[in-house]
Each structure stands twice: as structure tokens, then as C-alpha cells.
Amino acid sequence: MLYLSEILIQNPDFESFEELKQAIVDRAKQQGELFFRMDIKPPYLDTPPAWEDQLEAIFTSVR
């Protein structure tokens, strides 16, 4: 299972929601994760109101 908090902790240098989205794509491709848990809200200023939907769509599209 891929956790959003894990990605954020491992990438403290990220400055935008776009960087986070790319990291999710990369991790989903590399590790073949089947499940994605959004256990924390991304702390970026450009995080959209529907961030959960966007991240779920990105993760699902990779699989």
C-alpha cells in the first residue's frame, strides 16, 4: 500500500502539488502498488480543493 504521508516524508524538498502528483505516478509505476491511502492533506499552497479526487485519478490511471 502506498501512503501519501510516506511520499511527503521522503520528499521534503517538494514545493508544489504538481511535484507530488509526479511522485505518485513514479512510485505507482516502480512498485506496482495496488492501493493508495491519503492519510494526510498535502501542505502546498497550490493544493486544489478536490485534491483527493485528483490524486486518486492519477494513481488509478497508472494501474
PDB file as gemmi writes it, atoms N, CA and C in Angstrom:
CRYST1    1.000    1.000    1.000  90.00  90.00  90.00 P 1                      
ATOM      1  N   MET A   1       0.843  -1.170   0.000  1.00  0.00           N  
ATOM      2  CA  MET A   1       0.000   0.000   0.000  1.00  0.00           C  
ATOM      3  C   MET A   1       0.891   1.237   0.000  1.00  0.00           C  
ATOM      4  N   LEU A   2       0.527   2.180  -0.810  1.00  0.00           N  
ATOM      5  CA  LEU A   2       1.241   3.447  -0.916  1.00  0.00           C  
ATOM      6  C   LEU A   2       0.529   4.491  -0.044  1.00  0.00           C  
ATOM      7  N   TYR A   3       1.265   5.103   0.860  1.00  0.00           N  
ATOM      8  CA  TYR A   3       0.714   6.134   1.739  1.00  0.00           C  
ATOM      9  C   TYR A   3       1.199   7.510   1.289  1.00  0.00           C  
ATOM     10  N   LEU A   4       0.280   8.461   1.260  1.00  0.00           N  
ATOM     11  CA  LEU A   4       0.640   9.822   0.888  1.00  0.00           C  
ATOM     12  C   LEU A   4       1.652  10.396   1.872  1.00  0.00           C  
ATOM     13  N   SER A   5       1.476  10.140   3.156  1.00  0.00           N  
ATOM     14  CA  SER A   5       2.408  10.664   4.154  1.00  0.00           C  
ATOM     15  C   SER A   5       3.831  10.148   3.917  1.00  0.00           C  
ATOM     16  N   GLU A   6       3.958   8.920   3.460  1.00  0.00           N  
ATOM     17  CA  GLU A   6       5.271   8.343   3.169  1.00  0.00           C  
ATOM     18  C   GLU A   6       5.969   9.109   2.047  1.00  0.00           C  
ATOM     19  N   ILE A   7       5.219   9.432   1.014  1.00  0.00           N  
ATOM     20  CA  ILE A   7       5.790  10.204  -0.103  1.00  0.00           C  
ATOM     21  C   ILE A   7       6.222  11.588   0.370  1.00  0.00           C  
ATOM     22  N   LEU A   8       5.383  12.229   1.184  1.00  0.00           N  
ATOM     23  CA  LEU A   8       5.709  13.568   1.668  1.00  0.00           C  
ATOM     24  C   LEU A   8       6.942  13.554   2.573  1.00  0.00           C  
ATOM     25  N   ILE A   9       7.052  12.560   3.429  1.00  0.00           N  
ATOM     26  CA  ILE A   9       8.208  12.466   4.322  1.00  0.00           C  
ATOM     27  C   ILE A   9       9.489  12.204   3.534  1.00  0.00           C  
ATOM     28  N   GLN A  10       9.408  11.378   2.518  1.00  0.00           N  
ATOM     29  CA  GLN A  10      10.589  11.034   1.735  1.00  0.00           C  
ATOM     30  C   GLN A  10      11.003  12.131   0.754  1.00  0.00           C  
ATOM     31  N   ASN A  11      10.133  13.112   0.556  1.00  0.00           N  
ATOM     32  CA  ASN A  11      10.425  14.189  -0.397  1.00  0.00           C  
ATOM     33  C   ASN A  11      10.168  15.560   0.224  1.00  0.00           C  
ATOM     34  N   PRO A  12      10.931  15.930   1.247  1.00  0.00           N  
ATOM     35  CA  PRO A  12      10.694  17.213   1.908  1.00  0.00           C  
ATOM     36  C   PRO A  12      11.030  18.432   1.047  1.00  0.00           C  
ATOM     37  N   ASP A  13      11.710  18.199  -0.062  1.00  0.00           N  
ATOM     38  CA  ASP A  13      12.100  19.297  -0.935  1.00  0.00           C  
ATOM     39  C   ASP A  13      11.003  19.696  -1.928  1.00  0.00           C  
ATOM     40  N   PHE A  14       9.932  18.934  -1.997  1.00  0.00           N  
ATOM     41  CA  PHE A  14       8.836  19.288  -2.908  1.00  0.00           C  
ATOM     42  C   PHE A  14       8.239  20.629  -2.492  1.00  0.00           C  
ATOM     43  N   GLU A  15       7.910  21.434  -3.501  1.00  0.00           N  
ATOM     44  CA  GLU A  15       7.346  22.752  -3.234  1.00  0.00           C  
ATOM     45  C   GLU A  15       5.967  22.947  -3.844  1.00  0.00           C  
ATOM     46  N   SER A  16       5.471  21.936  -4.571  1.00  0.00           N  
ATOM     47  CA  SER A  16       4.181  22.128  -5.228  1.00  0.00           C  
ATOM     48  C   SER A  16       3.393  20.824  -5.332  1.00  0.00           C  
ATOM     49  N   PHE A  17       2.128  20.983  -5.541  1.00  0.00           N  
ATOM     50  CA  PHE A  17       1.218  19.861  -5.726  1.00  0.00           C  
ATOM     51  C   PHE A  17       1.577  19.099  -7.000  1.00  0.00           C  
ATOM     52  N   GLU A  18       2.056  19.792  -8.010  1.00  0.00           N  
ATOM     53  CA  GLU A  18       2.447  19.155  -9.267  1.00  0.00           C  
ATOM     54  C   GLU A  18       3.606  18.182  -9.057  1.00  0.00           C  
ATOM     55  N   GLU A  19       4.564  18.559  -8.242  1.00  0.00           N  
ATOM     56  CA  GLU A  19       5.677  17.655  -7.936  1.00  0.00           C  
ATOM     57  C   GLU A  19       5.171  16.399  -7.223  1.00  0.00           C  
ATOM     58  N   LEU A  20       4.222  16.585  -6.339  1.00  0.00           N  
ATOM     59  CA  LEU A  20       3.634  15.455  -5.620  1.00  0.00           C  
ATOM     60  C   LEU A  20       2.920  14.512  -6.580  1.00  0.00           C  
ATOM     61  N   LYS A  21       2.166  15.060  -7.512  1.00  0.00           N  
ATOM     62  CA  LYS A  21       1.458  14.225  -8.485  1.00  0.00           C  
ATOM     63  C   LYS A  21       2.432  13.374  -9.291  1.00  0.00           C  
ATOM     64  N   GLN A  22       3.531  13.953  -9.714  1.00  0.00           N  
ATOM     65  CA  GLN A  22       4.525  13.196 -10.483  1.00  0.00           C  
ATOM     66  C   GLN A  22       5.156  12.100  -9.632  1.00  0.00           C  
ATOM     67  N   ALA A  23       5.390  12.382  -8.370  1.00  0.00           N  
ATOM     68  CA  ALA A  23       5.960  11.375  -7.477  1.00  0.00           C  
ATOM     69  C   ALA A  23       5.016  10.193  -7.303  1.00  0.00           C  
ATOM     70  N   ILE A  24       3.724  10.457  -7.254  1.00  0.00           N  
ATOM     71  CA  ILE A  24       2.744   9.378  -7.130  1.00  0.00           C  
ATOM     72  C   ILE A  24       2.768   8.510  -8.381  1.00  0.00           C  
ATOM     73  N   VAL A  25       2.835   9.121  -9.535  1.00  0.00           N  
ATOM     74  CA  VAL A  25       2.927   8.367 -10.787  1.00  0.00           C  
ATOM     75  C   VAL A  25       4.180   7.496 -10.788  1.00  0.00           C  
ATOM     76  N   ASP A  26       5.295   8.088 -10.432  1.00  0.00           N  
ATOM     77  CA  ASP A  26       6.566   7.358 -10.431  1.00  0.00           C  
ATOM     78  C   ASP A  26       6.538   6.177  -9.467  1.00  0.00           C  
ATOM     79  N   ARG A  27       6.060   6.402  -8.264  1.00  0.00           N  
ATOM     80  CA  ARG A  27       6.019   5.323  -7.272  1.00  0.00           C  
ATOM     81  C   ARG A  27       5.054   4.219  -7.670  1.00  0.00           C  
ATOM     82  N   ALA A  28       3.910   4.594  -8.211  1.00  0.00           N  
ATOM     83  CA  ALA A  28       2.936   3.583  -8.619  1.00  0.00           C  
ATOM     84  C   ALA A  28       3.498   2.710  -9.739  1.00  0.00           C  
ATOM     85  N   LYS A  29       4.238   3.310 -10.652  1.00  0.00           N  
ATOM     86  CA  LYS A  29       4.843   2.554 -11.749  1.00  0.00           C  
ATOM     87  C   LYS A  29       5.976   1.657 -11.247  1.00  0.00           C  
ATOM     88  N   GLN A  30       6.823   2.191 -10.406  1.00  0.00           N  
ATOM     89  CA  GLN A  30       8.003   1.465  -9.932  1.00  0.00           C  
ATOM     90  C   GLN A  30       7.640   0.289  -9.037  1.00  0.00           C  
ATOM     91  N   GLN A  31       6.721   0.510  -8.129  1.00  0.00           N  
ATOM     92  CA  GLN A  31       6.455  -0.501  -7.115  1.00  0.00           C  
ATOM     93  C   GLN A  31       5.212  -1.330  -7.396  1.00  0.00           C  
ATOM     94  N   GLY A  32       4.433  -0.961  -8.390  1.00  0.00           N  
ATOM     95  CA  GLY A  32       3.242  -1.725  -8.718  1.00  0.00           C  
ATOM     96  C   GLY A  32       2.218  -1.756  -7.595  1.00  0.00           C  
ATOM     97  N   GLU A  33       2.118  -0.678  -6.864  1.00  0.00           N  
ATOM     98  CA  GLU A  33       1.180  -0.611  -5.745  1.00  0.00           C  
ATOM     99  C   GLU A  33      -0.261  -0.776  -6.227  1.00  0.00           C  
ATOM    100  N   LEU A  34      -1.063  -1.472  -5.435  1.00  0.00           N  
ATOM    101  CA  LEU A  34      -2.467  -1.685  -5.777  1.00  0.00           C  
ATOM    102  C   LEU A  34      -3.394  -0.745  -5.028  1.00  0.00           C  
ATOM    103  N   PHE A  35      -2.940  -0.242  -3.879  1.00  0.00           N  
ATOM    104  CA  PHE A  35      -3.787   0.608  -3.059  1.00  0.00           C  
ATOM    105  C   PHE A  35      -3.045   1.880  -2.691  1.00  0.00           C  
ATOM    106  N   PHE A  36      -3.834   2.951  -2.545  1.00  0.00           N  
ATOM    107  CA  PHE A  36      -3.282   4.258  -2.222  1.00  0.00           C  
ATOM    108  C   PHE A  36      -4.106   4.857  -1.095  1.00  0.00           C  
ATOM    109  N   ARG A  37      -3.443   5.227  -0.023  1.00  0.00           N  
ATOM    110  CA  ARG A  37      -4.126   5.785   1.136  1.00  0.00           C  
ATOM    111  C   ARG A  37      -3.718   7.236   1.318  1.00  0.00           C  
ATOM    112  N   MET A  38      -4.702   8.119   1.340  1.00  0.00           N  
ATOM    113  CA  MET A  38      -4.447   9.542   1.548  1.00  0.00           C  
ATOM    114  C   MET A  38      -4.688   9.854   3.016  1.00  0.00           C  
ATOM    115  N   ASP A  39      -3.656   9.720   3.810  1.00  0.00           N  
ATOM    116  CA  ASP A  39      -3.763   9.835   5.256  1.00  0.00           C  
ATOM    117  C   ASP A  39      -3.395  11.214   5.791  1.00  0.00           C  
ATOM    118  N   ILE A  40      -3.073  12.133   4.890  1.00  0.00           N  
ATOM    119  CA  ILE A  40      -2.712  13.491   5.278  1.00  0.00           C  
ATOM    120  C   ILE A  40      -2.971  14.416   4.091  1.00  0.00           C  
ATOM    121  N   LYS A  41      -3.294  15.677   4.380  1.00  0.00           N  
ATOM    122  CA  LYS A  41      -3.509  16.646   3.298  1.00  0.00           C  
ATOM    123  C   LYS A  41      -2.157  17.237   2.884  1.00  0.00           C  
ATOM    124  N   PRO A  42      -1.917  17.344   1.577  1.00  0.00           N  
ATOM    125  CA  PRO A  42      -0.664  17.949   1.105  1.00  0.00           C  
ATOM    126  C   PRO A  42      -0.553  19.399   1.586  1.00  0.00           C  
ATOM    127  N   PRO A  43       0.629  19.816   2.038  1.00  0.00           N  
ATOM    128  CA  PRO A  43       0.793  21.144   2.638  1.00  0.00           C  
ATOM    129  C   PRO A  43       1.097  22.281   1.660  1.00  0.00           C  
ATOM    130  N   TYR A  44       0.900  22.079   0.384  1.00  0.00           N  
ATOM    131  CA  TYR A  44       1.321  23.063  -0.614  1.00  0.00           C  
ATOM    132  C   TYR A  44       0.263  24.135  -0.837  1.00  0.00           C  
ATOM    133  N   LEU A  45       0.731  25.328  -1.154  1.00  0.00           N  
ATOM    134  CA  LEU A  45      -0.191  26.447  -1.397  1.00  0.00           C  
ATOM    135  C   LEU A  45      -1.071  26.216  -2.614  1.00  0.00           C  
ATOM    136  N   ASP A  46      -0.577  25.437  -3.587  1.00  0.00           N  
ATOM    137  CA  ASP A  46      -1.351  25.200  -4.803  1.00  0.00           C  
ATOM    138  C   ASP A  46      -2.208  23.929  -4.738  1.00  0.00           C  
ATOM    139  N   THR A  47      -2.385  23.350  -3.541  1.00  0.00           N  
ATOM    140  CA  THR A  47      -3.228  22.169  -3.394  1.00  0.00           C  
ATOM    141  C   THR A  47      -4.681  22.560  -3.659  1.00  0.00           C  
ATOM    142  N   PRO A  48      -5.315  21.945  -4.649  1.00  0.00           N  
ATOM    143  CA  PRO A  48      -6.687  22.322  -5.007  1.00  0.00           C  
ATOM    144  C   PRO A  48      -7.704  21.772  -3.997  1.00  0.00           C  
ATOM    145  N   PRO A  49      -8.912  22.332  -3.992  1.00  0.00           N  
ATOM    146  CA  PRO A  49      -9.949  21.845  -3.072  1.00  0.00           C  
ATOM    147  C   PRO A  49     -10.281  20.363  -3.270  1.00  0.00           C  
ATOM    148  N   ALA A  50     -10.259  19.888  -4.475  1.00  0.00           N  
ATOM    149  CA  ALA A  50     -10.587  18.488  -4.767  1.00  0.00           C  
ATOM    150  C   ALA A  50      -9.314  17.655  -4.924  1.00  0.00           C  
ATOM    151  N   TRP A  51      -8.354  17.867  -4.044  1.00  0.00           N  
ATOM    152  CA  TRP A  51      -7.058  17.196  -4.162  1.00  0.00           C  
ATOM    153  C   TRP A  51      -7.177  15.684  -4.078  1.00  0.00           C  
ATOM    154  N   GLU A  52      -8.087  15.168  -3.247  1.00  0.00           N  
ATOM    155  CA  GLU A  52      -8.234  13.716  -3.118  1.00  0.00           C  
ATOM    156  C   GLU A  52      -8.642  13.082  -4.439  1.00  0.00           C  
ATOM    157  N   ASP A  53      -9.600  13.711  -5.118  1.00  0.00           N  
ATOM    158  CA  ASP A  53     -10.063  13.185  -6.402  1.00  0.00           C  
ATOM    159  C   ASP A  53      -8.941  13.176  -7.436  1.00  0.00           C  
ATOM    160  N   GLN A  54      -8.164  14.240  -7.461  1.00  0.00           N  
ATOM    161  CA  GLN A  54      -7.068  14.320  -8.433  1.00  0.00           C  
ATOM    162  C   GLN A  54      -5.996  13.259  -8.179  1.00  0.00           C  
ATOM    163  N   LEU A  55      -5.620  13.081  -6.923  1.00  0.00           N  
ATOM    164  CA  LEU A  55      -4.592  12.103  -6.607  1.00  0.00           C  
ATOM    165  C   LEU A  55      -5.087  10.677  -6.861  1.00  0.00           C  
ATOM    166  N   GLU A  56      -6.331  10.411  -6.525  1.00  0.00           N  
ATOM    167  CA  GLU A  56      -6.892   9.074  -6.780  1.00  0.00           C  
ATOM    168  C   GLU A  56      -6.941   8.790  -8.274  1.00  0.00           C  
ATOM    169  N   ALA A  57      -7.331   9.785  -9.067  1.00  0.00           N  
ATOM    170  CA  ALA A  57      -7.395   9.615 -10.519  1.00  0.00           C  
ATOM    171  C   ALA A  57      -6.009   9.358 -11.104  1.00  0.00           C  
ATOM    172  N   ILE A  58      -5.022  10.066 -10.615  1.00  0.00           N  
ATOM    173  CA  ILE A  58      -3.654   9.870 -11.098  1.00  0.00           C  
ATOM    174  C   ILE A  58      -3.163   8.482 -10.749  1.00  0.00           C  
ATOM    175  N   PHE A  59      -3.370   8.059  -9.509  1.00  0.00           N  
ATOM    176  CA  PHE A  59      -2.924   6.736  -9.082  1.00  0.00           C  
ATOM    177  C   PHE A  59      -3.633   5.640  -9.882  1.00  0.00           C  
ATOM    178  N   THR A  60      -4.916   5.777 -10.049  1.00  0.00           N  
ATOM    179  CA  THR A  60      -5.711   4.766 -10.776  1.00  0.00           C  
ATOM    180  C   THR A  60      -5.316   4.691 -12.241  1.00  0.00           C  
ATOM    181  N   SER A  61      -4.995   5.817 -12.847  1.00  0.00           N  
ATOM    182  CA  SER A  61      -4.651   5.822 -14.268  1.00  0.00           C  
ATOM    183  C   SER A  61      -3.341   5.089 -14.548  1.00  0.00           C  
ATOM    184  N   VAL A  62      -2.459   5.029 -13.562  1.00  0.00           N  
ATOM    185  CA  VAL A  62      -1.180   4.335 -13.735  1.00  0.00           C  
ATOM    186  C   VAL A  62      -1.373   2.837 -13.756  1.00  0.00           C  
ATOM    187  N   ARG A  63      -2.298   2.348 -12.950  1.00  0.00           N  
ATOM    188  CA  ARG A  63      -2.527   0.911 -12.868  1.00  0.00           C  
ATOM    189  C   ARG A  63      -3.226   0.465 -14.094  1.00  0.00           C  
TER     190      ARG A  63                                                      
END                                                                             
